[in-house]
Each structure stands twice: as C-alpha cells, then as structure tokens.
Amino acid sequence: SALTMLLPTRLDRYPAKMVSRLADELVKRYASDASRILDPFCGSCAVLVAAQRKGISVSGIDLNPLAELFAHVKLHGFSRHRASQLAKNLVTKAGKVKKPLAVHWSTKRYWFTATTLDKFERLRAASKGFGLADSDEGMAVLLSWMLSIRICSKADQRSPKPFISKQAKVSRKGKHFDPYTTLLRLLNELSESYGTPTNYQGSKQFLLADVASDSSISRKIGKHSHVITSPPYINAQDYFRNFKLEFYLLEGVLPFSTLGLRDKFIGTERGNLLSGIPKTTVNSHYKMLPPLRKLQRRKPRLAAVVHRYLHDMGCAFDIIKGCLQANARFVLVCGDNLIGGIRICTWQLLRKMLEQRGFKLFDMFSDKIGDRMLAPKRCGHKGLIKEEVVCAFEMN
C-alpha cells in the first residue's frame, strides 16, 4: 500500500514548508479529479505526498538539490534492510579512508569540531563509488546524512537558521557529535516512516531545475491538469542560509555547485538583483505596487529585492503555464510580508500576475498559521506571517 506515515517535524526541518493538513485539504478540495498534479516549488514535498496518497500522478520541481532527497524518499520509500546494510558499509569504509575528501569552505571549523569534521570528510571520500544517488536505499542514506549535518554541528538546534547562540556555546561545548552513529540512528528513524517501498503505480517525477529561468521544463515534464504550490516569499526565507552547512558538506557528493546556488533562490537578497530586469518591467512593478516607490527612496536595496522577486515569479508563472493542459487549475498558497517597514500583500500581487496570464479566480480562503509563524527580522521589524491565503484559479 502507499505510504501514509509522515516524517517527524524535528527531522523534516525544511523551512516554511506547507503543513500536511493543508496539502491534504487542497488536493481533496480542488484536485480530486486531477490526472496529474504539479508543484513547481515542491520543497519537502507535502503536496506531492498528499496527491500520491490519493492515487494521483505527480511532478515536483525545485532548485534545491536537498529537496530532491526529501521528494525521492517520500515518494518512493526504500528497503529498510538494504538501506541499513548500505549505510553500515559506508560508515565502515569511511573509517578506513586514508585521504578524506576535504570540504572547501573557509569557515567550516567554526561550525564543526575537528573530529566531527574529519568524519564528515571521510564520509565524503567513502561515498565515491557507492552510487548512492542511483537507488532508493542510497537516497535514504543521503537524506539521513544530510539530516545529520545540523545535528552534529555547533549550531543552536532550536532555530531554522544555523547560528551558534550563547546557549549553544554552553550546552554543546566539549561534546562530540558523531556523524557515523547519528547517520545510522537517523536512517533507523527515517525507516519508521518510509522504510517500505511503495507499490504506487502512477507517475512520479522530480526535476531539479530553476523554474524562473529554465525554458526546457515544459518539454521535460509534460502537461498537467493541476498546479498546487506555495511559492517562496519575498525576503522571508533565505533558503541558502538555512541550508548552507548541508550545501558545503554535500557539494562534491551530490552534483551541484554551492556557488551556483547562492544567488538563485527566489526572494534572495544576494547578487546583482536588478541585472537582466527590463526598465519596462520595473515600471510595471511600480504601477502594481505604488508603495514600492517609497521603499525605493528609503531602502533601495530592499526595493531591488522586491523587483527581483516579482520579475522571477513572473518568469516562473510563464514557464509553469506552459506545463498546463487546457482548462487547468492553479492553486496558490501565499501570505504577505513586511519589507523595510512596508506591508506587502504578496498574495495579492501574485494573484494579479496570474490574472494577467489568463487565470480566473474562482475560490479563496485564509488559513491561520499562528502555530507555525515565521519571524524574519528585517530593518528592525518582524514580518509575522499570521495567515496564508489560498487562491484557486481556472485557466480561461
């Protein structure tokens, strides 16, 4: 039978993820007749899991290579016995490595003790030739390895973003966090939820891609009857910062470049934010969001963040539209943000952008998220996202 257990929240620490309750409700309410559901910002995969439980074929897209680990394990499951044996073999080989594979990161010793770092670098070297990304069991081992990185670091374990707090300096000082035993323990916990191969016969695919720029996506994944997604927020979650420990330690084990990811996440503050945005597009943003001119005068860098976000989301919507069948439905989940002291109704902006692209709103409701509030601190303010708005569209 299809897998129904969920990964415990303390392990599934993907930032700003959609809660499973809401994902289940959206699939039931808007996509019970779906032939194929797409989540182009799938993150830790809540929508795809909810759809697969209903027997619906699914496709997920994300720029984050770590999202692929979550998606693969949750959608495919794995053999608990084979994964355990593979992990034990990997740890045994790591212990015999003569030349560890170094992590190329200047501040790595700030985050990890020398012994912990040595074991991670031995795991990196040992993984060569194991083909971990080639099997369901190998992907489960990689996910367990990824989850162990924060746990074995000096970072405060309470925060979604890695930092070494005063409390962490005291509570974790002098303690050795062993990646070998932690990886094996986490795999055992992961097995409680997903340690059985799913016999689901429908289509399931994940595409590692930048949905704001990769025009080949529609050709690669085909047409879909529904989109259900919760896109990134403006400036609210810095996905690179949240996962920087994992990125640096897994670079060279998984096929991605940390430097290539730094500035690409939608909503980022990094890089040359206005590069490639036409002047006409900038002017259209001012018309769509008049307070943006005030922000431009007061905080031009933050205004550039907003411009980049709106531009990227517009490009993403164009590419997503190319992945849809005629009369498709598009379900969008988003709240608002506080940027430089200015409240921005992000969901309203995205609604306008979808309507400009031929989508018609037919239903909407708000979902209170007081128990999962995000509190990104920006310019001395906390942009508390107290609710998200669900907007359901049909293609005209």
C-alpha positions as CSV (number, residue, x, y, z in Angstrom):
1,S,0.0,0.0,0.0
2,A,1.0,3.6,-0.4
3,L,3.0,5.0,2.4
4,T,0.9,7.1,4.8
5,M,3.3,8.0,7.7
6,L,4.9,11.4,7.8
7,L,8.5,12.3,8.7
8,P,8.6,13.8,12.2
9,T,8.8,17.6,12.1
10,R,12.0,17.5,14.2
11,L,13.6,15.7,11.2
12,D,11.7,17.4,8.4
13,R,13.1,20.8,9.1
14,Y,12.6,22.2,5.6
15,P,11.9,26.0,6.1
16,A,8.5,27.4,5.5
17,K,7.1,24.1,4.3
18,M,3.4,23.5,3.7
19,V,1.9,21.5,6.5
20,S,0.5,18.1,5.6
21,R,-3.0,19.0,6.8
22,L,-3.3,21.9,4.4
23,A,-1.8,19.9,1.5
24,D,-4.4,17.1,2.1
25,E,-7.2,19.6,2.2
26,L,-6.1,21.3,-1.1
27,V,-5.9,18.1,-3.0
28,K,-9.3,16.9,-1.7
29,R,-11.0,20.3,-2.3
30,Y,-9.6,21.3,-5.7
31,A,-7.9,18.3,-7.4
32,S,-10.0,15.2,-6.6
33,D,-10.4,14.7,-10.4
34,A,-6.8,15.5,-11.3
35,S,-4.9,13.4,-13.8
36,R,-1.6,14.9,-12.9
37,I,-0.6,17.5,-10.2
38,L,2.5,19.7,-10.5
39,D,4.2,21.5,-7.6
40,P,6.8,23.8,-9.1
41,F,8.2,24.9,-5.7
42,C,7.8,21.5,-4.0
43,G,10.3,21.9,-1.1
44,S,9.9,19.0,1.3
45,C,7.1,17.5,-0.9
46,A,3.9,17.8,1.2
47,V,1.6,18.4,-1.9
48,L,3.1,15.5,-3.8
49,V,2.7,13.2,-0.9
50,A,-0.9,14.2,-0.4
51,A,-1.6,13.7,-4.1
52,Q,0.1,10.3,-4.3
53,R,-1.9,9.1,-1.3
54,K,-5.0,9.8,-3.5
55,G,-3.5,7.8,-6.4
56,I,-2.8,10.9,-8.5
57,S,0.3,11.1,-10.7
58,V,2.7,13.9,-9.5
59,S,5.6,16.1,-10.7
60,G,7.8,18.2,-8.5
61,I,10.3,20.9,-9.4
62,D,12.8,22.6,-7.1
63,L,16.1,24.4,-7.4
64,N,17.3,23.0,-4.0
65,P,19.1,19.7,-4.5
66,L,18.3,18.7,-0.9
67,A,14.6,18.9,-1.8
68,E,15.2,16.1,-4.2
69,L,16.3,13.9,-1.3
70,F,13.1,14.5,0.6
71,A,11.0,14.0,-2.6
72,H,12.6,10.8,-3.6
73,V,12.4,9.2,-0.2
74,K,8.9,10.3,0.5
75,L,7.5,9.3,-2.9
76,H,9.5,6.0,-3.4
77,G,10.1,4.6,0.0
78,F,13.0,2.2,0.4
79,S,14.0,-1.2,1.7
80,R,14.8,-0.8,5.3
81,H,17.2,-3.8,5.4
82,R,19.1,-2.9,2.3
83,A,19.4,0.8,3.3
84,S,20.7,-0.2,6.7
85,Q,23.3,-2.5,5.2
86,L,24.4,0.2,2.7
87,A,24.8,2.8,5.5
88,K,26.8,0.4,7.6
89,N,29.1,-0.4,4.7
90,L,29.6,3.3,4.0
91,V,30.5,4.0,7.6
92,T,32.9,1.0,7.7
93,K,34.6,2.3,4.5
94,A,34.8,5.8,5.9
95,G,36.6,4.6,9.0
96,K,39.3,3.1,6.7
97,V,39.7,6.1,4.4
98,K,43.3,7.2,4.2
99,K,42.7,10.5,2.4
100,P,39.5,12.3,3.4
101,L,37.7,14.5,0.8
102,A,38.1,18.0,2.1
103,V,35.2,20.4,2.4
104,H,36.2,23.6,0.6
105,W,34.8,26.2,3.0
106,S,36.9,28.7,4.9
107,T,34.6,28.8,8.0
108,K,34.0,25.1,8.3
109,R,35.9,24.8,11.6
110,Y,33.7,27.5,13.2
111,W,30.7,25.2,12.7
112,F,32.2,21.7,13.5
113,T,34.7,20.3,15.9
114,A,37.9,18.9,14.3
115,T,36.9,15.3,14.9
116,T,33.3,15.7,13.6
117,L,34.6,17.5,10.5
118,D,37.2,14.7,9.9
119,K,34.4,12.1,10.0
120,F,32.3,14.0,7.6
121,E,35.2,14.4,5.2
122,R,35.8,10.7,5.5
123,L,32.2,10.0,4.6
124,R,32.6,12.3,1.6
125,A,35.6,10.3,0.4
126,A,33.9,6.9,1.1
127,S,30.8,7.8,-0.9
128,K,32.9,7.8,-4.1
129,G,31.9,4.6,-6.0
130,F,28.9,3.8,-3.8
131,G,26.4,5.2,-6.3
132,L,24.2,6.4,-3.5
133,A,22.1,8.5,-5.9
134,D,21.3,5.5,-8.1
135,S,18.9,3.6,-5.7
136,D,16.1,4.3,-3.4
137,E,18.2,3.0,-0.5
138,G,21.1,5.2,-1.4
139,M,18.9,8.3,-1.5
140,A,17.6,7.3,2.0
141,V,21.2,7.1,3.2
142,L,21.9,10.5,1.6
143,L,18.9,12.1,3.3
144,S,20.0,10.7,6.7
145,W,23.5,12.0,6.1
146,M,22.0,15.4,5.2
147,L,19.8,15.5,8.3
148,S,22.8,14.6,10.5
149,I,24.8,17.7,9.5
150,R,23.0,20.3,11.5
151,I,22.6,17.8,14.4
152,C,26.4,17.3,14.5
153,S,27.3,20.9,14.2
154,K,27.8,23.5,16.9
155,A,24.7,25.4,15.8
156,D,21.7,26.0,18.1
157,Q,19.2,23.2,17.3
158,R,16.2,25.3,18.1
159,S,16.5,27.7,15.1
160,P,15.6,27.0,11.5
161,K,18.7,29.1,10.5
162,P,22.1,27.9,11.7
163,F,23.7,30.2,14.2
164,I,25.8,29.5,17.3
165,S,23.9,31.1,20.2
166,K,25.2,31.8,23.7
167,Q,23.1,28.9,25.0
168,A,24.5,26.5,22.3
169,K,28.1,27.5,23.2
170,V,27.3,26.4,26.8
171,S,25.1,23.4,26.2
172,R,27.2,21.9,23.3
173,K,30.7,22.8,24.5
174,G,33.0,19.9,24.8
175,K,30.6,17.4,23.3
176,H,31.4,15.2,20.4
177,F,28.7,14.7,17.9
178,D,29.5,11.6,15.9
179,P,28.3,11.6,12.2
180,Y,28.6,7.9,11.9
181,T,26.3,6.9,14.7
182,T,24.0,9.9,14.0
183,L,23.6,8.9,10.4
184,L,22.7,5.3,11.3
185,R,20.3,6.5,14.0
186,L,18.5,8.9,11.7
187,L,18.2,6.2,9.0
188,N,16.5,4.0,11.5
189,E,14.1,6.8,12.4
190,L,13.5,7.5,8.7
191,S,12.7,3.8,8.2
192,E,9.8,4.0,10.6
193,S,8.0,6.3,8.2
194,Y,9.4,5.3,4.8
195,G,11.2,2.1,5.2
196,T,8.9,0.2,2.8
197,P,9.0,0.5,-1.0
198,T,5.7,2.0,-2.2
199,N,3.9,0.0,-4.8
200,Y,2.1,3.1,-6.2
201,Q,1.8,2.6,-10.0
202,G,1.2,6.2,-11.0
203,S,3.8,8.5,-12.5
204,K,6.0,10.4,-10.0
205,Q,8.9,12.6,-11.1
206,F,11.2,15.3,-9.6
207,L,13.0,17.8,-11.7
208,L,16.0,19.7,-10.3
209,A,15.6,23.0,-12.1
210,D,15.2,26.7,-11.8
211,V,11.6,27.3,-12.6
212,A,12.3,31.0,-13.1
213,S,14.7,30.5,-16.0
214,D,14.7,27.0,-17.4
215,S,12.5,27.2,-20.6
216,S,13.0,23.5,-21.2
217,I,10.9,22.4,-18.2
218,S,7.6,22.0,-20.1
219,R,9.3,19.7,-22.6
220,K,10.9,17.7,-19.8
221,I,7.9,17.1,-17.6
222,G,4.9,17.3,-20.0
223,K,1.4,18.6,-19.4
224,H,-0.5,18.7,-16.1
225,S,-4.2,19.2,-15.1
226,H,-3.5,20.9,-11.8
227,V,-0.9,23.1,-10.0
228,I,-0.9,23.2,-6.3
229,T,2.0,25.2,-4.8
230,S,3.3,27.5,-2.1
231,P,5.9,29.7,-3.7
232,P,8.8,31.4,-1.9
233,Y,8.1,34.7,0.0
234,I,9.8,38.0,-0.6
235,N,12.9,38.1,1.7
236,A,11.2,35.9,4.3
237,Q,13.2,32.7,4.0
238,D,16.8,32.7,2.8
239,Y,17.0,29.1,1.6
240,F,20.7,29.3,1.0
241,R,21.4,30.5,4.6
242,N,19.1,27.8,6.0
243,F,21.0,25.0,4.2
244,K,24.5,26.4,3.9
245,L,26.0,23.8,6.2
246,E,24.4,21.0,4.2
247,F,25.4,22.6,0.8
248,Y,29.0,22.9,1.7
249,L,29.4,19.4,3.1
250,L,27.4,17.6,0.3
251,E,28.9,19.6,-2.6
252,G,31.0,17.1,-4.5
253,V,28.9,14.2,-3.2
254,L,25.7,15.4,-5.0
255,P,26.0,17.1,-8.4
256,F,25.6,20.7,-7.7
257,S,27.7,23.8,-7.1
258,T,27.3,25.8,-3.9
259,L,28.5,29.0,-5.6
260,G,26.0,28.4,-8.4
261,L,23.1,28.2,-5.9
262,R,23.9,31.2,-3.7
263,D,22.1,33.9,-5.7
264,K,19.5,31.9,-7.5
265,F,16.8,31.3,-4.8
266,I,13.7,33.4,-5.5
267,G,13.4,36.1,-2.8
268,T,17.1,36.3,-2.2
269,E,18.9,39.5,-1.1
270,R,22.2,38.4,-2.7
271,G,23.8,39.3,-6.0
272,N,23.1,42.0,-8.6
273,L,19.4,42.0,-8.1
274,L,18.4,44.3,-10.9
275,S,20.5,42.6,-13.5
276,G,18.5,41.5,-16.6
277,I,15.3,43.2,-15.5
278,P,13.9,45.5,-18.3
279,K,13.1,49.0,-17.4
280,T,9.5,48.5,-18.6
281,T,9.2,45.6,-16.1
282,V,10.5,47.8,-13.2
283,N,7.9,50.5,-14.1
284,S,5.2,47.9,-14.2
285,H,6.1,46.9,-10.7
286,Y,5.6,50.5,-9.5
287,K,2.1,50.5,-11.0
288,M,1.3,47.2,-9.4
289,L,2.7,48.2,-6.0
290,P,2.7,52.0,-5.6
291,P,4.4,51.8,-2.1
292,L,7.4,50.4,-3.9
293,R,8.5,53.9,-4.9
294,K,8.6,54.9,-1.2
295,L,10.7,51.9,-0.5
296,Q,13.0,52.8,-3.4
297,R,13.7,56.2,-1.9
298,R,14.2,54.9,1.7
299,K,15.8,51.5,1.1
300,P,16.8,51.0,-2.5
301,R,18.5,47.6,-1.8
302,L,15.2,46.3,-0.3
303,A,13.3,47.7,-3.3
304,A,15.6,45.8,-5.6
305,V,14.8,42.6,-3.6
306,V,11.1,43.2,-4.4
307,H,11.8,43.9,-8.1
308,R,13.8,40.8,-8.4
309,Y,11.2,38.7,-6.7
310,L,8.3,40.0,-8.9
311,H,10.4,39.5,-12.0
312,D,11.4,36.0,-11.1
313,M,7.9,35.0,-10.2
314,G,6.6,36.4,-13.4
315,C,9.1,34.3,-15.4
316,A,8.2,31.3,-13.3
317,F,4.4,31.7,-14.0
318,D,5.1,31.9,-17.7
319,I,7.1,28.6,-17.6
320,I,4.5,26.9,-15.4
321,K,1.7,27.9,-17.7
322,G,3.5,26.1,-20.5
323,C,3.2,22.9,-18.4
324,L,-0.6,23.0,-18.1
325,Q,-3.4,21.4,-20.1
326,A,-6.3,23.5,-21.3
327,N,-8.8,24.4,-18.5
328,A,-6.2,23.5,-15.9
329,R,-6.5,24.7,-12.3
330,F,-3.8,26.6,-10.4
331,V,-4.0,26.7,-6.6
332,L,-1.7,29.2,-5.0
333,V,-0.9,29.4,-1.2
334,C,0.8,32.6,0.0
335,G,0.6,35.3,2.7
336,D,2.2,38.7,2.9
337,N,5.5,40.3,4.1
338,L,6.8,43.3,5.9
339,I,9.8,44.8,3.9
340,G,11.5,47.8,5.2
341,G,8.5,48.7,7.4
342,I,6.1,48.4,4.4
343,R,3.4,45.8,4.5
344,I,3.3,44.0,1.1
345,C,0.3,41.7,0.3
346,T,2.4,39.3,-1.6
347,W,-0.6,37.0,-2.4
348,Q,-2.5,39.9,-4.0
349,L,0.5,40.7,-6.2
350,L,0.8,37.1,-7.3
351,R,-3.0,37.0,-7.9
352,K,-2.7,40.0,-10.3
353,M,0.2,38.4,-12.1
354,L,-1.8,35.1,-12.7
355,E,-4.9,37.1,-13.8
356,Q,-2.7,38.9,-16.3
357,R,-1.7,35.5,-17.7
358,G,-5.2,34.3,-18.3
359,F,-6.2,32.7,-15.0
360,K,-9.5,33.5,-13.3
361,L,-10.1,33.3,-9.6
362,F,-13.0,31.1,-8.6
363,D,-12.4,30.4,-4.9
364,M,-10.3,31.6,-2.0
365,F,-9.9,31.2,1.8
366,S,-7.4,32.0,4.5
367,D,-5.6,29.5,6.7
368,K,-4.4,30.7,10.1
369,I,-0.8,29.7,10.9
370,G,-0.3,31.0,14.3
371,D,1.3,27.8,15.4
372,R,3.9,28.0,12.6
373,M,4.6,31.7,12.4
374,L,7.7,32.9,10.6
375,A,9.5,35.8,12.2
376,P,12.2,37.1,9.8
377,K,13.8,40.2,11.2
378,R,14.2,42.9,8.6
379,C,15.2,46.5,9.3
380,G,14.2,46.2,12.9
381,H,10.8,44.8,12.2
382,K,9.4,41.3,12.4
383,G,7.4,40.3,9.4
384,L,5.0,38.0,11.1
385,I,3.0,35.9,8.6
386,K,-0.1,35.2,10.7
387,E,-2.1,33.6,7.9
388,E,-1.8,32.3,4.4
389,V,-4.4,32.9,1.6
390,V,-5.4,30.1,-0.7
391,C,-6.4,31.3,-4.1
392,A,-7.8,28.8,-6.7
393,F,-7.8,29.8,-10.3
394,E,-9.0,28.2,-13.6
395,M,-7.4,28.9,-16.9
396,N,-9.6,31.0,-19.2
